[in-house]
Amino acid sequence: MLRHDLPQDVVVEILARLPVKSLMRFNCVHKSWYALMRSHHFITKHHKFATSNNLGRGVVFKYRTSKGHLCVSLLSNDTLEVSRDVDLLSLFPDKIDGLHCIYGPYNGIFFLQGLYKGENVEDLVLWNPATRESKVLPEIKRSRRYDSGKKFCFKFGFGIDPNTNDYKVLRIVDFYGRQQLQFEVYNLSTDSWRVIDSSLSKLYNIYSPSFPSYLNGFHHWKAAEICMKARRKGKLFPEHGPTRLFIVSFDTSNEVFLETPLPTVPRASGFIGQNIAVINDSVSLIVGYCDTRNLDINWFDIWVMSSEIGVERTWTKKFKVEGSGLAFGDRLLEIREDGLVLLHKNDGSLAVYDRKTQELRKIAKYGNHFYESLAITYTETLAFMNGGGNLSE
């Protein structure tokens, strides 16, 4: 009745306001609706409306149980209670031994790296938690550089080329300082990999981010230049340490790398570490500290990069996350848009901490392996990746 009684543009406006779960049920109402929901224009319109009106939001939560089992659950964005557990085996073609990393989201799509049968053997997957669809990326033809008999590891980046709307995965092959890094790019539009020339001519160590780190066409990593003494001895982190720390940013459109110096942060005896993150649409640095005399006191300084990438002296210390609700070993999972802080406590409890009132509210307990946990807020999307619709028209 709705399709016949209302003009087409009104029908489109109504459907664009519905959750993905409802739209998936409406696929079989009529062929025109099926085609509409797989069109790039409608997918973009639906996602923009959900994003601007704070609708269709959820949290991807990765953790290990007390028995060591890897779990991924979808949480309600409002209550942070589990709305659905994810069957990881249904996402990957092989039985994975571990989920090494989750990157994203961009427009509701995540990139997953699953490990199986030992180190450096993997399945790579794009995943839409709203539609429950996953796409296995093709295998990468390995170059002769892999045949050197030396160990290597992989680091990843994930985002979209804003000029073409094409999703891209960047794989960085790290030969542990013995050779220059190798860079391989996957394009969703061609469903293929290629090796790209790198503007990074030096030996770097790139750190896999613990938080979402893609923003406005750039993916960011913390990096260190390996010092000359380390190179000669074949050691990545010698006693003297790296010569400098900085951010490496990959321009997904031009496929070049830019460097930005990190701010000079206090490194007192209680310095824990620092991580790159995107917080409230800003590239940020999260620096952790603890009181060595009282491990129940823990805090985080948040620095924000306040001008263009690649320009020096662009960092400002914005705020501090501190209070009696924080303790040594707590894992900061996310600083949410409403200012609340999501934590995985050292007792395994998922908790929300209010910076203003310093009140701590525990949600539930999820195992004891809190150091591996990850939480990422996303907005659901209708985007399809296996030919049912186009992400990059």
Secondary structure, DSSP 8 states (H G I E B T S, - for coil): -HHHHS-HHHHHHHHTTS-HHHHHHGGGT-HHHHHHTTSHHHHHHHHHHHHHTT-SEEEEEEEE-TT--EEEEEEETTT--EEEE--GGGTSSS--SEEEEEEEEETTEEEEEEE-SSTT-EEEEEEETTTTEEEE-------GGGGGS---EEEEEEEEETTTTEEEEEEEEE-TTSS--EEEEEETTTTEEEEE--S--S-EEEE--SS--EETTEEEEEEEE--HHHHHHT-SS-TT--SEEEEEEEETTTTEEEEEE-------TTEEEEEEEEETTEEEEEEEEEETTEEEEEEEEEEEE-S-TT-SS-EEEEEEE-STT--TT-EEEEE-TTS-EEEE-TTSEEEEE-TTT--EEEEEE--S-GGG-EEEEEE------SSSS-S--
